[in-house]
């Protein structure tokens, strides 16, 4: 029995090391980022990138809006040699002035199609921003809004996923175990500065994540990046 346990333990360790070996490091940005900064990050081993394409846009644009830095940051990433680029949207929610989920998704999709941008995955960012007062309508309404965004992205035929964390999901939906669609790719946040996918905290029906954001607002290469690891 002891021998079998040792063999099993070794097998699990090998599988874990193999999965880690095939993982890739990634950066994501929410501000204008230069070619030089992207080139520097790529040279450090961050081989993929995600760029914010849509944001909640409170203030002068209270309904949600295209991030005006997206196209330039995308072109800069391409010039720096990035070929695998994702887009994420921080949606407008919780305000009477917010455009509908379908309108917001359509705006981002139209921008990308019109400019012949190629993105690998579109991510819906599900987290609370106290400054903008989003996701403030209570669990039942928040769940309804999430279903509307899901339907809007589903209608595009694009590959899309969810960005969130256990604590954010619970705060927004009222239940960490509430399921939207656990077959979607999940990009989760745990700021432990550990570039490993091994410490996932379950929520939303997902048994594991596709990407983990392990460090936020890291300053290097003359820019501000979030650090991620993806499988």
Number of C-alpha atoms within 10 A of each C-alpha: 6 7 8 9 10 11 12 12 11 12 12 12 12 12 11 13 12 11 13 17 10 9 17 16 22 24 25 23 22 22 16 18 22 20 18 16 19 28 20 17 23 21 12 11 12 20 19 23 26 25 27 26 28 26 21 25 18 18 9 7 13 16 21 27 22 20 20 14 16 22 19 14 23 27 16 20 26 17 15 19 16 18 15 16 22 20 24 25 26 25 26 26 24 17 18 10 13 21 18 19 22 15 15 23 21 16 16 20 17 11 15 17 10 9 9 9 13 14 18 14 17 24 25 24 19 20 18 18 12 9 7 17 15 22 25 17 15 13 16 11 15 19 19 13 18 19 15 15 20 21 13 18 22 12 12 12 8 13 14 20 21 23 24 23 24 18 15 19 21 17 17 23 22 15 16 18 15 15 15 17 14 16 11 15 19 23 22 27 22 20 15 12 12 16 19 19 23 13 11 17 15 15 22 20 14 19 12 18 21 17 22 29 28 19 18 19 13 12 10 11 16 13 18 19 24 19 23 30 22 19 15
